């Protein structure tokens, strides 16, 4: 009986420690965003994973957009996916530089290399640092045992960031762009 109590206590403490490190990481990244500490933000961001995740969001929206125009056969969908991925990767590479990832988290906007605004009205991460622990807990959704999503915007637009545990600390691994921002980017992609 004692061993069951001890085991339960150990599991509860481990779960609280796990959740505590996740919340602490969100708060330290949010504070770095508030301070404008780009070095810390980039150190805590897996930029290639963020680019890949944004590319996937764009491709899903692009394929849905093309499918709404006309019914796509499986072959057309595969060909369009290959074409769209190359185009989307180019666009994502221009917009999601380390500096723009930091600016997007800090100000909610990102500009392309030519200076034009590409993404705007992304909820800034800095806003979460002042909401308090209960509201932060309400915004966290577990995805996998080593990954969770922090909602930054409204539930309708599903904007936020995902953090994954890389063995030593939590890092930003994805940014969920608001639906209107993805739609705006998809409209910029050329049609085949």
N, C-alpha and C positions, 0 to 999 in steps of 0.2 A: 504494500500500500504506500509506503514511504517513497519507493522508487518511482511510482506513478506520479505522485505529487511533485517530486523533484524534476522529473522529466517534463511535466507540464509547465512548471515554473521556468525551466531552462528554455523551452520552446517559446513561451510568452516573452521572455526577456530578449531572446534572439530576434523575434518578430518586431519588438519595439525598437531594438537597436537598428535593424534593417530599415524600418520606416523613418527612424530618426536621422539616419545618414542621408536618406533621400530628401527629406524636408530641409535639412541643413544645406545640402548641395543646391537646392532650388533657391534658397534664401541667399547663399553666398554669390551665386551667379547673378541673381536679381540685384544685389547690392553692388556688384561690379558693374552692372549695366547702369545703375543710377550714378555711380562715380565716373562713368565713361572710361573704365579701365579695359581698353581693347585687348591688351596683352592677356589679361586674365580670362576675358570672354573667349578669345580664340583658343587659349590653352584648354578650356573646358568645353570646346566644341569640336566634334568630329566632322570637319567641313566636307570631306568626300561623302560621308554618309548623308549629310544634309542635302548635298547636291543630288545624290542618287534618289533620295526620297521625294524631293521636289520634282525631279524628272519623271518619276513614277506617277505622281499626282497629275502632272501635265499630260502624260500619255493617256491615262485613264479618261480624263476629261476630253482630250482631243478625239479619242476613239468614240466616245459617247456623242460628241458634237458631230462627227462625220457620219455616225450611224443614224442620227436624227435627220440628216439631210437626205439620206437614201439608205435603204437596207443593204448591209454589207454581207457578202459571202464570207465564209471562214478564210478563204484564200486572200480576198481583198483585205480583210481585217489583219491578217499576218503581214501582208506587204505594207499596208498603211502603218502598222506598228513599227516595222523596220525603218521606214522612211521618217516617220514622226519622231522616233527615238533619236535619230541623227540630228534632226532640226532642233528638237527640244534640248538635247545636250549642249548644242551651241548656245542657245538662249540662256540656259541655266548657267553655263560657264561664264557668260558675260555679266549676268546679274548677281550670282551668288559667289562673289569673291569673299575672302575672309573679312575685309573691311565692310562690305555690304551686309554680311550676316550680322556683324556687330551693330551696324546702323539700324538694321531692321529690328533687332531686339531692343535697341535703345530708343529710337524715334518712331518706329513703325513704318518707315519708308526705305526703299532701296532704289538706287539709280544705276543705270547701265553705264558702260564705259564712255558713251557719248554724252553723258550728263542728263539724259531724259529720265524722268521718274517712271519706273516700271511697276513698282508695288507700293501701294500706299494704304493707310488705314489698317495696318497689321497691329493688333493690340500689343503695346510695348511690354516687355517682361518686367521692367522696372515697376510697373503698377502693382505687381503682386507682392512686392516687399512690404507694402504698407497696409495690406488687407487683414492681417492677423492670422494666427494659426488655424482657427476653426474654418475660415474661408479657404485657406490653402488646402487643408485636408479635403474639403468639398470639391476642389478642382482637380485633384489627383485621381487618375484612373489607372489601375494596373493593366499592363498589356501582357507581359511575360514575367517570370520571376526576377529577371534582371533588366526589365524595362517598364517604364510608366509614362503616362501622358499627363501633361499639366495644361488644363484649359485656360487660355488667356482671354478669349473673346466670349461671345454669347454662345449658348448651346446650338443655336441655329447655324452659325457660320463655322463652328467646330475648329476655330483657330487655336493653335497652341504649339507646344514643343514636346518632344519625347526625349527622355533621358535614359541612357543605358549604363549599366555598371560594367566598367572595362577591367575589373580585377582589383583596381586600387581606388577608383573614385567614379562618380557619376558624370557623364558627359552628354551634352546635347547631341542627339543622333538624328533628329528629324524635326522639321518645322511643318506643321499643318497649316497651310495658307487658307484664308477665308475663301469661300466658294466664289465670291465676286472677283477676287484677285486672280484666282485660277482661270476664271472665265475670260478675264481681260487679257491674260497671257496667252490663252489658247487662241483667242481671236487674232493675235499677232502672228501666229504660226501660219505659214503659207499652205494653201490647199494643194494636194497633189495633182 
